[in-house]
């Protein structure tokens, strides 16, 4: 994917996720399956019948959801059996651009620290303004090239 296509894809994802990003989704204490099942007045037995499984399987599913050991497939099947839609998303804590910029800045700071240390040893240290300018140049360069470089350890 070209850098322009990557940027457009990132912007599109940010736009689609922005609504989710603003609202904290609090999982019910006994999980979504049980909360929705109870809100609909469905017994575990009736949900099991609608899913085509046994009642103990529904109990296992509800417990597994709370512990985080269930599968996406099982959650999707339970949702469908309750005439619901299962939604799965990884929601960034901020925009994807901000995450990338922050990571690039950390990497630039690391690179600059090594470079600046060597320059100081040679009595050629850069002033704060030069360091800030160089930092911004490095960040921009990283964001224009392959984004994998941003995450590489050196």
N, C-alpha and C positions, 0 to 999 in steps of 0.2 A: 504494500500500500504506500502511495506517495505521501510526503509530508503534508501536502494540501488535503488529501483524502483523509489522513489521520486526524488533522485539525477539524475538518467538517464532521467526521464521525464523533469526535470528542464533544464538539459543540452540540450535536444532535442528542447524544446521550445525556449531557448536562441538562438540556432543555426538558427531556422526557423525565428525568429523575428529580427535577427541581421541586415539583409538588410533593414528592415523597420526602425530600430532604428537609422540608420546612416543618413537617409534623412528626413528632415522636410517636412511634407505634409501640404501645405498651402491651405486651403479651399477657393475656389473662393468666392468673396463677395456676390454673389447671389445664392450660393450653387452649388453642383455638378450636380443636375438634370438639372437645367436651363443652366449651362455652357455647358454640354454635348449636351443637346437638341439643343441649339443655334449653337454649333459647327457643328452639323450634319444637320443643316438647317431644323429641325423639328419645326413646329408651335405647340403651346400648343394644338390646336385642333387635329392635327395628332397624337401627343403623346397620347392624351386622347383616340382616336380611337384604337390605338395599345394596350393600356392598358385595354380597355373595360370599361372606365369610362367617366364621363362628363368633359368638358373643365374646369368648375369651380373647379373640383376635382384636376386637374393638377395645377391650380393656388394656391389652398390651400396647396397642397403637397410641392410646391416650397417655399412658405412662411414658412410652418412648418419646412422644412429642415433648413432654415436660423435661425429660433428661437430655434431649437433643440427639437421641439415637435412632430416630425414625428415618424413613427415606422420603424423598420428594415424591416418589411414585405413590407411596401409601397415603400421604397427605392429599395428593391430587385425587386419588380414588375416593377418599372420605369426603372431600369437598364436593365432588360430582354426585355422590350418593345423597348429599344434602341439598342438591340443586344450587350449589355455590361454585365459585371460580377460585381455584388455588392461585395465589399470586406469590411469585418468588422474585426477590430483587436483592442486589447488593447496592446499598445506598451510600455514596461518599459523604463524609462529614462536611465537606466543602465542595467547591467545584473541582472538576478534574484538572482544569487549567491551573488552579491554585495549588493542587497537590503536586503537579509536575513542576511548577515554578519553585515551590518550597524545596522539593528534592534536588532540583538543579542548583538552587542557592546553597544547600548544604554541601553538595559536591564541589561547587565553586569555592566555598569557604575552605574546604579541606585542601584543595589544590593551591589556593592562594596562601594558606598558612605555611605549607611546605616551601613554596616559592619565596614568600616574604622572609621566612627564617633564613634561607640561603642568602638572600640579598642583604639582610642585616649583618650576617657574618662577614660579608664582603664590604660592609659599610656603604651599601647602596640601597638602603631601605626606602620604600615608597611612602609618601604621605597618605593621610586618610582619604583625601579626595581622589588620588590616583588608585588607591585600593578599591574604593567604591566604584569607580569607573571600570576598572578591570573586572571586578566581580560582575557587574551588569553585562559586560561584554561576554564573559564566559557563560553566564546564564543564557543569554540570547543565542549564543553559538550552540549550546547544548540543545536548546529547544528547537532550533532550526534543523538540526541533523537527526540522526537516528535516535529515537527516544530511549532505546535500550541502553545507550551510553549513560543516560541519567541515573540508571539503577545499577550500573556496573560498579563493583568494588575495585579499587586500585590500591 
